[in-house]
Amino acid sequence: MSRQQLRIAVIGAGLSGLACAYRLQQAGYAVTVFEKSRGVGGRMSTRRVSDEPDNEAADYWQCDHGAQYFTARDPEFVRQTNQWLAAGVISVWSPTLHSFGVKPDGQSTQSAGVTRFVGVPGMTAPVRHLASDLSVRLQSRVIAVSKQAQHWMLTIEDDSALAGPFDQMVFALPAQQVNDLLAASAEVPAAFVNAARQSTQQHPLSPCWALMLDYKEKLPVSFDAAFVNAPADAPILRDHTASAQLSWIARDSSKPGRPAGEIWVLHASTAWTHAHLEDEQQQVFHSMLGAFNSLTGVDTERYHPRSWRLHRWRYAQALQTNNTPGFIWHAGSGLGVCGDWLNKGRVEGAWLSGYQLAQALISGYRY
Ligand SMILES: Cc1cc2nc3c(=O)[nH]c(=O)nc-3n(C[C@H](O)[C@H](O)[C@H](O)COP(=O)(O)OP(=O)(O)OC[C@H]3O[C@@H](n4cnc5c(N)ncnc54)[C@H](O)[C@@H]3O)c2cc1C
């Protein structure tokens, strides 16, 4: 079988998986993407909140609760970014920025001169654009992979039929979820399992509570977004100061192409999220809102959100570590792994990891 006729399953329709799938399909491979959720995008995610979720014409508000914006430095990703700009699915966001506190290394978090891109009308838009020509099976959680007559087969939750056969397979999932899937799977060669496990254990993703707030009127806050740095000498887990609780706050409605409204998103700090991961939503809401009010000085008598939503990201952000290459490929078994955590974290790293894995397959790279 020529390389171009190979059947490939990509597990995970976040940016890394779709960048990989898109490039492989372009090169003539037969690609099927499996995604557990109802939509694509993974952590590039936009929540749509409506009293009538099935009625497209009903009133709603929306908020990006995962990735907030992205930057583009690598020439290949700059090329992709230019294509998204031309297609109208991303735009430049130039928020009025503020910083609370300083980073532990004393450096500025505001990075003057940086161009920040956002999806339009929501962060999911560029990922949807990539997916539009791909075969993506939504609501298909892969719970195990196995081998049948030299081919890979997938067990999908609530589906009695195995999916396959596939010649090759890519895991485009957060590190911990790669581990879970491998632990539930049989006949995966030890060389691949060991390589994957070593990387996943080195790069666990940290959790993050995200609170989305819908206000009736504009808040008297002079900035659109702020980095929140914890006090350097604070024993963070016991510290209840606002700046130890939050890491980022942003007026989501200040992004281009958003519906009219006054929408804010708050991200809790990693340390605070770890300490409150299993708390009740009401508790988390009150605590994060209190921190927001205290940082911004908003008059709590006058301004109160008319609606809110919380999202608990169990696997949110990877450390910005550098691996070479930023993916795993085991030619002997036809198995690969991509994801932001293998390539410096963040949106650009996720895209590059998936794209570079696809390029490696196309060029016949052996590890
Ligand atoms: C709160 C938060 C804030 C962030 N802020 C920024 C930012 O401002 N800038 C930036 O550049 N980056 C930011 N990031 C990081 C950025 O979102 C990620 O780097 C990027 O989206 C990761 O893409 P990915 O494809 O590697 O993984 P993911 O987006 O996690 O994709 C994995 C996909 O696999 C699916 N999946 C999981 N298990 C299975 C299974 N068993 N079967 C089938 N499908 C499965 C998931 O549903 C998901 O769609 C942020 C992330 C979070 C959570």
The ligand as an SDF file (V2000), in Angstrom:
LIG
                    3D

 53 58  0  0  0  0  0  0  0  0999 V2000
   -8.1050   28.1390   30.7060 C   0  0  0  0  0  0  0  0  0  0  0  0
   -7.1430   28.0750   29.5620 C   0  0  0  0  0  0  0  0  0  0  0  0
   -6.5320   29.2380   29.1090 C   0  0  0  0  0  0  0  0  0  0  0  0
   -5.6360   29.1890   28.0390 C   0  0  0  0  0  0  0  0  0  0  0  0
   -5.1180   30.3550   27.5590 N   0  0  0  0  0  0  0  0  0  0  0  0
   -4.3300   30.3150   26.4630 C   0  0  0  0  0  0  0  0  0  0  0  0
   -3.9310   31.5240   25.8390 C   0  0  0  0  0  0  0  0  0  0  0  0
   -4.3580   32.6240   26.2180 O   0  0  0  0  0  0  0  0  0  0  0  0
   -3.0900   31.4430   24.7620 N   0  0  0  0  0  0  0  0  0  0  0  0
   -2.6460   30.2470   24.2720 C   0  0  0  0  0  0  0  0  0  0  0  0
   -1.8960   30.2420   23.2860 O   0  0  0  0  0  0  0  0  0  0  0  0
   -3.0550   29.0830   24.8330 N   0  0  0  0  0  0  0  0  0  0  0  0
   -3.8960   29.0960   25.8950 C   0  0  0  0  0  0  0  0  0  0  0  0
   -4.3560   27.9300   26.4310 N   0  0  0  0  0  0  0  0  0  0  0  0
   -3.8210   26.6620   25.9030 C   0  0  0  0  0  0  0  0  0  0  0  0
   -4.4820   26.2490   24.5700 C   0  0  0  0  0  0  0  0  0  0  0  0
   -5.8700   26.2410   24.7130 O   0  0  0  0  0  0  0  0  0  0  0  0
   -3.9620   24.8720   24.2060 C   0  0  0  0  0  0  0  0  0  0  0  0
   -2.5500   24.9270   24.1090 O   0  0  0  0  0  0  0  0  0  0  0  0
   -4.4810   24.2730   22.8990 C   0  0  0  0  0  0  0  0  0  0  0  0
   -5.8240   24.6050   22.6580 O   0  0  0  0  0  0  0  0  0  0  0  0
   -4.2900   22.7550   23.0050 C   0  0  0  0  0  0  0  0  0  0  0  0
   -4.7380   22.0790   21.8470 O   0  0  0  0  0  0  0  0  0  0  0  0
   -4.5650   20.4950   21.7790 P   0  0  0  0  0  0  0  0  0  0  0  0
   -5.1290   20.0490   20.4890 O   0  0  0  0  0  0  0  0  0  0  0  0
   -3.1590   20.1370   22.0870 O   0  0  0  0  0  0  0  0  0  0  0  0
   -5.4340   19.9020   22.9880 O   0  0  0  0  0  0  0  0  0  0  0  0
   -7.0000   20.0160   23.2890 P   0  0  0  0  0  0  0  0  0  0  0  0
   -7.5310   21.3060   22.8310 O   0  0  0  0  0  0  0  0  0  0  0  0
   -7.1540   19.6570   24.7330 O   0  0  0  0  0  0  0  0  0  0  0  0
   -7.6580   18.8700   22.3890 O   0  0  0  0  0  0  0  0  0  0  0  0
   -7.8350   17.5410   22.8200 C   0  0  0  0  0  0  0  0  0  0  0  0
   -9.1860   17.0400   22.3000 C   0  0  0  0  0  0  0  0  0  0  0  0
   -9.3020   15.6500   22.5680 O   0  0  0  0  0  0  0  0  0  0  0  0
  -10.6310   15.3730   22.9800 C   0  0  0  0  0  0  0  0  0  0  0  0
  -10.5860   14.1120   23.7150 N   0  0  0  0  0  0  0  0  0  0  0  0
  -10.0540   13.8840   24.9520 C   0  0  0  0  0  0  0  0  0  0  0  0
  -10.1470   12.5690   25.2620 N   0  0  0  0  0  0  0  0  0  0  0  0
  -10.7400   11.9670   24.2060 C   0  0  0  0  0  0  0  0  0  0  0  0
  -11.0920   10.6110   23.9200 C   0  0  0  0  0  0  0  0  0  0  0  0
  -10.8450    9.6130   24.7940 N   0  0  0  0  0  0  0  0  0  0  0  0
  -11.6960   10.3260   22.7400 N   0  0  0  0  0  0  0  0  0  0  0  0
  -11.9510   11.3290   21.8250 C   0  0  0  0  0  0  0  0  0  0  0  0
  -11.6390   12.6240   22.0500 N   0  0  0  0  0  0  0  0  0  0  0  0
  -11.0320   12.9280   23.2200 C   0  0  0  0  0  0  0  0  0  0  0  0
  -11.0020   16.5860   23.8030 C   0  0  0  0  0  0  0  0  0  0  0  0
  -12.4080   16.7030   23.9280 O   0  0  0  0  0  0  0  0  0  0  0  0
  -10.3750   17.7120   22.9840 C   0  0  0  0  0  0  0  0  0  0  0  0
  -11.2730   18.1890   21.9990 O   0  0  0  0  0  0  0  0  0  0  0  0
   -5.3020   27.9470   27.4500 C   0  0  0  0  0  0  0  0  0  0  0  0
   -5.9360   26.7860   27.8930 C   0  0  0  0  0  0  0  0  0  0  0  0
   -6.8710   26.8500   28.9200 C   0  0  0  0  0  0  0  0  0  0  0  0
   -7.6130   25.6110   29.3200 C   0  0  0  0  0  0  0  0  0  0  0  0
  1  2  1  0
  2  3  1  0
  2 52  2  0
  3  4  2  0
  4  5  1  0
  4 50  1  0
  5  6  2  0
  6  7  1  0
  6 13  1  0
  7  8  2  0
  7  9  1  0
  9 10  1  0
 10 11  2  0
 10 12  1  0
 12 13  2  0
 13 14  1  0
 14 15  1  0
 14 50  1  0
 15 16  1  0
 16 17  1  0
 16 18  1  0
 18 19  1  0
 18 20  1  0
 20 21  1  0
 20 22  1  0
 22 23  1  0
 23 24  1  0
 24 25  2  0
 24 26  1  0
 24 27  1  0
 27 28  1  0
 28 29  2  0
 28 30  1  0
 28 31  1  0
 31 32  1  0
 32 33  1  0
 33 34  1  0
 33 48  1  0
 34 35  1  0
 35 36  1  0
 35 46  1  0
 36 37  1  0
 36 45  1  0
 37 38  2  0
 38 39  1  0
 39 40  1  0
 39 45  2  0
 40 41  1  0
 40 42  2  0
 42 43  1  0
 43 44  2  0
 44 45  1  0
 46 47  1  0
 46 48  1  0
 48 49  1  0
 50 51  2  0
 51 52  1  0
 52 53  1  0
M  END
$$$$
